[in-house]
Amino acid sequence: MNFKVQPSAQVDPTAGIGAGSSIWDLAQIRENASLGERCVVGRGAYVGPGVRIGSDVKIQNHALVYEPAELADGVFIGPAVVLTNDHNPRSVDPDGKQKRGGDWEAVAVTVAEGASVGARSVCVAPVHVGRWSLVAAGSVVTRDVPDFALVAGVPARRIGWVGRVGVRLVERTDEPGVWECPQSGSRYQERDGVLSELG
């Protein structure tokens, strides 16, 4: 076995775990879930059946990643984040009969490459979190998040832009529509509410 699983964790035999990954205490990885290489799944985290997770992903303590979520390479899921899967949740049908797995259709939260979802945020499926975006702690995401967007609040709204480093970008005064990372110096172009990398 080329990955680490703590004795108190539960990893279904049908789950695929990539080399160098670590599954910590009381975490649960359900059937047919797939984790790439060098992933970290924190204490008490839950990964649902069939969830697809790329490489170098961190899922922090007590995060809940419900099926059919998909997390791309380099995603960060903060402590106690919830990725939901039912747009119209009900325990019972209109006749009062308890709903079972086949009585509703699960919808996905997808998180693109390098994106981060801050502690105690909730992503209400179906929703897509764009590449290298940042969801501030405690946010409730109810609509798609653009690439490189910084979103915050309930419901989450874009309040700025971030670069690959995760630092808030600053618009250049000499070049309208051009944003710069104060840490790395990387530059980005904004056109019609879409940010793209320059260079």
SERO-4910 file (N, C-alpha, C, O; in steps of 0.05 Angstrom, whole numbers):
BEGIN
 pado doro    nc1    nc2    nc3   cac1   cac2   cac3    cc1    cc2    cc3    oc1    oc2    oc3
  Met    A     17    -24      0      0      0      0     18     25      0     35     28     18
  Asn    A     14     42    -20     31     66    -23     17     91    -14     23    113    -24
  Phe    A     -2     89      5    -15    112     17    -20    105     46    -18     82     54
  Lys    A    -27    126     62    -31    122     91    -60    124     98    -74    143     90
  Val    A    -70    105    114    -97    106    125    -95    101    155    -85     80    163
  Gln    A   -105    120    171   -106    116    200   -125     93    207   -145     89    193
  Pro    A   -119     78    228   -136     55    236   -165     62    240   -183     45    235
  Ser    A   -172     86    249   -200     93    255   -215    103    230   -239    107    231
  Ala    A   -201    106    207   -214    115    183   -227     91    169   -220     68    174
  Gln    A   -247     97    153   -261     77    137   -258     82    108   -267    103     97
  Val    A   -244     64     94   -240     67     65   -252     42     52   -243     20     57
  Asp    A   -272     46     36   -285     23     22   -265     10      4   -249     23     -9
  Pro    A   -265    -17      3   -246    -32    -14   -248    -24    -44   -228    -28    -58
  Thr    A   -271    -14    -53   -273     -7    -81   -264     22    -87   -262     30   -110
  Ala    A   -256     37    -67   -246     64    -71   -218     63    -81   -202     46    -74
  Gly    A   -211     82    -99   -184     83   -109   -169    106    -96   -179    129    -96
  Ile    A   -147    100    -84   -131    120    -69   -104    122    -82    -89    102    -85
  Gly    A    -96    146    -91    -71    150   -105    -47    149    -87    -49    153    -62
  Ala    A    -24    145    -99      1    143    -84      7    168    -69      3    190    -79
  Gly    A     17    165    -44     25    188    -28      3    202    -14      7    222      0
  Ser    A    -22    191    -16    -45    204     -3    -46    195     26    -36    174     34
  Ser    A    -60    212     43    -63    206     71    -92    210     79   -104    230     73
  Ile    A   -103    190     93   -131    190    103   -129    190    133   -120    170    145
  Trp    A   -138    211    146   -135    214    175   -158    203    191   -177    193    180
  Asp    A   -156    205    218   -174    192    236   -203    198    230   -211    221    225
  Leu    A   -220    178    232   -249    179    230   -259    190    203   -283    195    200
  Ala    A   -242    192    183   -251    200    156   -264    175    143   -258    153    150
  Gln    A   -283    181    125   -297    159    111   -295    164     81   -304    185     71
  Ile    A   -285    145     66   -284    145     37   -302    123     27   -297     99     32
  Arg    A   -324    130     14   -344    111      6   -337     96    -20   -317    102    -32
  Glu    A   -354     77    -27   -350     59    -49   -346     75    -76   -360     94    -82
  Asn    A   -327     65    -91   -322     75   -118   -312    104   -119   -311    115   -141
  Ala    A   -307    116    -96   -294    143    -97   -266    140   -108   -254    118   -106
  Ser    A   -256    161   -119   -229    161   -131   -214    185   -123   -222    208   -128
  Leu    A   -190    181   -110   -173    202   -102   -147    200   -117   -136    178   -120
  Gly    A   -136    222   -127   -111    222   -141    -87    220   -122    -90    212    -99
  Glu    A    -64    227   -132    -39    225   -117    -36    248    -98    -45    270   -103
  Arg    A    -23    243    -75    -15    263    -55    -39    279    -44    -36    302    -37
  Cys    A    -62    266    -41    -85    279    -29    -84    276      2    -71    258     12
  Val    A    -96    295     15    -99    294     44   -128    296     51   -141    316     44
  Val    A   -139    277     66   -166    277     75   -165    278    106   -156    260    119
  Gly    A   -175    301    117   -172    306    146   -191    290    163   -208    275    154
  Arg    A   -187    294    189   -202    280    210   -232    285    206   -241    308    203
  Gly    A   -247    263    206   -276    265    205   -288    274    179   -312    279    177
  Ala    A   -272    276    158   -283    284    132   -298    261    119   -293    237    125
  Tyr    A   -316    268    101   -332    248     87   -330    252     57   -333    275     47
  Val    A   -325    231     42   -324    231     13   -344    210      4   -341    187      9
  Gly    A   -365    219    -11   -387    202    -18   -381    183    -41   -360    184    -53
  Pro    A   -400    164    -46   -396    144    -66   -391    156    -94   -406    174   -102
  Gly    A   -371    147   -108   -366    155   -135   -354    183   -138   -351    192   -161
  Val    A   -349    197   -117   -337    224   -119   -310    222   -133   -294    203   -127
  Arg    A   -304    240   -151   -279    241   -165   -262    264   -156   -270    287   -156
  Ile    A   -238    257   -147   -219    277   -135   -192    275   -149   -182    253   -152
  Gly    A   -182    297   -158   -156    298   -172   -133    294   -153   -136    285   -130
  Ser    A   -109    302   -162    -84    299   -146    -79    325   -131    -89    347   -138
  Asp    A    -64    323   -109    -55    346    -93    -79    361    -81    -77    385    -78
  Val    A   -100    347    -75   -124    359    -63   -123    357    -33   -115    336    -22
  Lys    A   -131    378    -19   -133    377     10   -162    380     18   -175    400     11
  Ile    A   -172    361     33   -199    362     44   -196    363     75   -188    343     87
  Gln    A   -201    386     87   -195    390    115   -215    377    133   -236    366    124
  Asn    A   -210    378    159   -226    364    180   -256    370    177   -264    393    174
  His    A   -271    349    179   -301    350    181   -314    361    156   -338    369    157
  Ala    A   -300    363    133   -313    371    108   -330    348     98   -323    325    102
  Leu    A   -352    355     84   -371    335     74   -373    339     43   -382    360     34
  Val    A   -363    319     28   -363    321     -1   -382    299    -11   -374    276    -14
  Tyr    A   -407    308    -17   -427    289    -26   -426    284    -56   -420    302    -72
  Glu    A   -433    259    -63   -434    251    -91   -456    266   -106   -476    272    -94
  Pro    A   -452    272   -131   -430    264   -149   -409    286   -153   -402    293   -175
  Ala    A   -399    298   -131   -380    320   -133   -355    312   -148   -347    289   -149
  Glu    A   -343    332   -161   -317    328   -175   -298    351   -167   -305    374   -170
  Leu    A   -275    343   -158   -254    362   -150   -230    358   -168   -219    336   -169
  Ala    A   -221    380   -181   -199    378   -199   -172    379   -183   -172    381   -158
  Asp    A   -150    378   -197   -124    378   -184   -120    404   -169   -129    426   -177
  Gly    A   -107    402   -145    -99    425   -130   -121    439   -115   -116    462   -107
  Val    A   -144    427   -112   -166    440    -98   -162    439    -68   -151    420    -57
  Phe    A   -170    460    -54   -170    462    -25   -199    464    -15   -213    482    -23
  Ile    A   -207    445      2   -233    446     15   -228    450     45   -217    432     58
  Gly    A   -237    473     55   -231    480     83   -246    464    104   -264    448     97
  Pro    A   -240    468    129   -253    454    151   -283    458    151   -292    481    149
  Ala    A   -298    437    154   -327    437    157   -342    449    133   -365    457    136
  Val    A   -330    449    110   -343    456     85   -364    434     78   -359    411     83
  Val    A   -386    442     66   -406    423     56   -411    428     26   -418    450     18
  Leu    A   -407    406     10   -414    407    -18   -439    390    -20   -438    365    -19
  Thr    A   -463    403    -24   -488    389    -24   -493    374    -50   -477    376    -69
  Asn    A   -516    360    -51   -522    345    -76   -552    343    -82   -560    328    -99
  Asp    A   -568    358    -68   -597    357    -72   -608    385    -73   -608    399    -52
  His    A   -617    394    -96   -627    421    -99   -653    426    -85   -659    449    -77
  Asn    A   -670    405    -83   -696    407    -69   -698    386    -48   -713    367    -51
  Pro    A   -683    388    -26   -682    367     -6   -709    363      9   -721    382     18
  Arg    A   -717    338     11   -740    330     27   -734    302     38   -722    285     25
  Ser    A   -742    297     63   -739    271     75   -762    252     65   -758    228     63
  Val    A   -785    264     59   -808    248     51   -820    259     25   -815    282     18
  Asp    A   -835    242     11   -849    251    -13   -875    264     -5   -882    265     19
  Pro    A   -891    276    -24   -916    289    -17   -936    272     -2   -953    282     12
  Asp    A   -933    245     -5   -951    227      9   -941    220     37   -954    205     51
  Gly    A   -918    231     45   -908    225     71   -890    200     73   -881    192     94
  Lys    A   -885    188     50   -868    164     49   -839    173     48   -831    191     33
  Gln    A   -822    159     64   -794    167     65   -781    162     38   -783    141     26
  Lys    A   -766    182     29   -752    180      4   -726    164      7   -713    165     28
  Arg    A   -720    148    -13   -696    132    -14   -678    141    -36   -685    160    -51
  Gly    A   -655    128    -39   -635    137    -59   -646    140    -87   -638    159   -101
  Gly    A   -663    122    -96   -673    123   -123   -697    143   -127   -707    146   -149
  Asp    A   -705    157   -106   -728    175   -107   -721    203   -114   -738    221   -116
  Trp    A   -695    209   -118   -687    236   -125   -661    234   -141   -648    213   -141
  Glu    A   -655    255   -156   -631    255   -173   -610    273   -161   -614    297   -157
  Ala    A   -587    261   -154   -565    277   -143   -553    296   -164   -550    288   -187
  Val    A   -547    320   -155   -534    340   -173   -507    347   -160   -503    346   -136
  Ala    A   -489    356   -178   -461    358   -169   -452    386   -163   -462    406   -175
  Val    A   -433    388   -145   -416    411   -142   -390    404   -155   -378    383   -149
  Thr    A   -380    420   -174   -354    416   -187   -336    439   -179   -343    462   -180
  Val    A   -311    431   -172   -292    451   -164   -268    448   -182   -255    427   -183
  Ala    A   -261    469   -197   -240    468   -217   -212    472   -206   -209    478   -182
  Glu    A   -193    467   -222   -164    467   -215   -156    491   -198   -162    514   -204
  Gly    A   -143    485   -175   -131    505   -159   -150    521   -142   -140    538   -126
  Ala    A   -176    517   -143   -195    533   -128   -194    526    -99   -187    503    -91
  Ser    A   -202    545    -82   -204    541    -53   -231    549    -43   -242    569    -50
  Val    A   -242    531    -25   -268    537    -12   -262    539     17   -254    519     30
  Gly    A   -266    563     29   -259    569     56   -276    555     77   -298    545     71
  Ala    A   -266    555    101   -278    541    124   -308    548    127   -316    571    125
  Arg    A   -323    527    133   -352    528    139   -369    540    116   -391    549    121
  Ser    A   -358    540     92   -374    548     69   -392    526     61   -387    502     66
  Val    A   -414    533     47   -433    513     36   -436    519      7   -442    542     -1
  Cys    A   -432    499    -10   -437    501    -39   -463    486    -45   -464    462    -41
  Val    A   -484    500    -54   -510    489    -59   -511    479    -88   -512    496   -106
  Ala    A   -512    453    -91   -512    441   -118   -538    447   -132   -559    449   -119
  Pro    A   -538    448   -159   -514    446   -176   -499    472   -179   -512    493   -184
  Val    A   -473    472   -176   -457    496   -178   -429    489   -186   -419    467   -179
  His    A   -416    507   -201   -388    503   -209   -371    525   -197   -377    549   -200
  Val    A   -349    517   -185   -330    536   -173   -306    537   -192   -293    517   -196
  Gly    A   -301    560   -204   -281    563   -225   -252    560   -217   -245    560   -193
  Arg    A   -235    558   -237   -206    554   -233   -194    577   -217   -199    600   -221
  Trp    A   -178    569   -197   -162    588   -181   -179    609   -166   -169    629   -158
  Ser    A   -205    604   -164   -222    622   -149   -219    617   -119   -207    598   -111
  Leu    A   -231    635   -103   -229    634    -74   -256    640    -63   -267    662    -66
  Val    A   -268    621    -48   -293    625    -34   -286    631     -5   -274    615      9
  Ala    A   -293    655      4   -286    664     31   -300    646     52   -322    635     47
  Ala    A   -288    644     75   -299    628     97   -327    637    104   -334    660    104
  Gly    A   -345    617    109   -372    622    117   -391    630     95   -414    638    101
  Ser    A   -383    628     70   -400    636     48   -420    614     41   -416    591     47
  Val    A   -442    622     27   -461    603     16   -462    608    -14   -472    629    -23
  Val    A   -451    589    -29   -449    592    -58   -474    580    -71   -479    556    -68
  Thr    A   -489    597    -84   -514    588    -97   -513    591   -127   -532    583   -141
  Arg    A   -492    603   -138   -489    605   -167   -460    602   -175   -442    603   -157
  Asp    A   -455    596   -200   -428    590   -209   -409    613   -202   -416    637   -203
  Val    A   -384    605   -196   -363    624   -189   -343    625   -212   -333    605   -221
  Pro    A   -338    649   -223   -320    651   -246   -291    644   -238   -283    645   -215
  Asp    A   -275    637   -258   -246    633   -254   -234    658   -241   -241    681   -248
  Phe    A   -217    654   -221   -202    675   -207   -219    694   -190   -209    714   -180
  Ala    A   -245    688   -187   -262    706   -172   -258    702   -142   -252    680   -133
  Leu    A   -260    724   -127   -261    723    -98   -290    728    -91   -301    750    -96
  Val    A   -303    708    -79   -331    711    -71   -334    709    -41   -319    694    -28
  Ala    A   -355    723    -31   -360    723     -2   -389    729      3   -402    741    -13
  Gly    A   -399    720     26   -425    728     35   -446    706     32   -441    684     24
  Val    A   -471    714     40   -494    696     40   -517    711     26   -529    729     39
  Pro    A   -523    706      1   -508    687    -17   -482    699    -26   -479    724    -25
  Ala    A   -463    682    -34   -437    692    -42   -439    709    -68   -453    703    -86
  Arg    A   -424    731    -67   -422    749    -90   -393    756    -95   -377    756    -76
  Arg    A   -386    763   -120   -358    770   -125   -352    797   -113   -366    816   -117
  Ile    A   -330    797    -98   -321    822    -85   -293    830    -95   -282    851    -87
  Gly    A   -281    814   -113   -255    820   -123   -245    797   -140   -260    779   -147
  Trp    A   -219    798   -145   -205    778   -161   -181    768   -145   -169    783   -130
  Val    A   -173    743   -149   -149    732   -138   -133    719   -160   -144    710   -180
  Gly    A   -106    717   -156    -89    703   -175    -83    675   -165    -95    665   -146
  Arg    A    -65    662   -179    -58    635   -171    -46    633   -143    -49    612   -130
  Val    A    -34    654   -133    -23    654   -106    -45    655    -85    -40    647    -62
  Gly    A    -68    665    -93    -90    668    -74    -93    695    -61   -110    699    -44
  Val    A    -75    714    -69    -75    741    -59    -94    758    -76    -95    755   -100
  Arg    A   -108    776    -63   -127    794    -77   -111    811    -97    -91    823    -90
  Leu    A   -122    812   -122   -109    828   -143   -116    857   -140   -136    865   -129
  Val    A    -98    874   -151   -101    903   -151   -102    913   -180    -85    905   -196
  Glu    A   -122    929   -186   -124    940   -213   -103    961   -217   -100    979   -201
  Arg    A    -90    960   -240    -69    979   -246    -82   1006   -254   -101   1006   -270
  Thr    A    -72   1028   -243    -84   1054   -249    -76   1063   -277    -91   1079   -289
  Asp    A    -53   1053   -287    -44   1062   -314    -55   1044   -337    -51   1051   -360
  Glu    A    -68   1022   -330    -79   1004   -350   -106    994   -341   -108    973   -328
  Pro    A   -127   1008   -347   -154    999   -338   -160    971   -348   -154    964   -371
  Gly    A   -171    955   -331   -178    927   -338   -155    908   -334   -159    884   -338
  Val    A   -132    918   -326   -109    900   -321   -105    899   -291   -103    919   -277
  Trp    A   -104    874   -281   -101    869   -252    -75    856   -247    -65    841   -264
  Glu    A    -63    861   -224    -36    851   -217    -36    839   -189    -48    849   -171
  Cys    A    -21    818   -186    -17    805   -160      5    820   -146     28    822   -156
  Pro    A      0    831   -122     21    846   -108     43    829    -97     64    839    -90
  Gln    A     39    803    -97     59    784    -86     77    773   -109    101    773   -107
  Ser    A     64    764   -130     80    751   -152     86    769   -175    104    763   -191
  Gly    A     70    791   -178     73    808   -201     58    798   -226     59    811   -247
  Ser    A     45    775   -224     30    764   -247      7    783   -254     -4    797   -237
  Arg    A      2    785   -280    -18    804   -290    -41    789   -304    -38    767   -315
  Tyr    A    -65    801   -302    -90    789   -312   -106    810   -326   -104    834   -319
  Gln    A   -122    802   -345   -139    821   -361   -168    814   -355   -176    791   -357
  Glu    A   -183    835   -349   -212    832   -345   -227    843   -369   -223    866   -377
  Arg    A   -244    826   -380   -261    834   -403   -289    823   -398   -292    798   -396
  Asp    A   -309    840   -397   -337    831   -394   -341    812   -370   -355    792   -373
  Gly    A   -329    819   -348   -332    803   -324   -317    777   -323   -322    760   -306
  Val    A   -299    773   -342   -282    749   -344   -253    756   -341   -244    774   -354
  Leu    A   -239    743   -323   -211    748   -319   -194    726   -331   -200    703   -328
  Ser    A   -173    734   -346   -155    715   -358   -127    723   -353   -121    747   -350
  Glu    A   -109    704   -353    -81    709   -348    -67    722   -372    -74    716   -395
  Leu    A    -49    740   -367    -32    753   -388     -5    740   -388      6    732   -367
  Gly    A      7    738   -411     35    729   -413     38    699   -414     60    689   -415
***
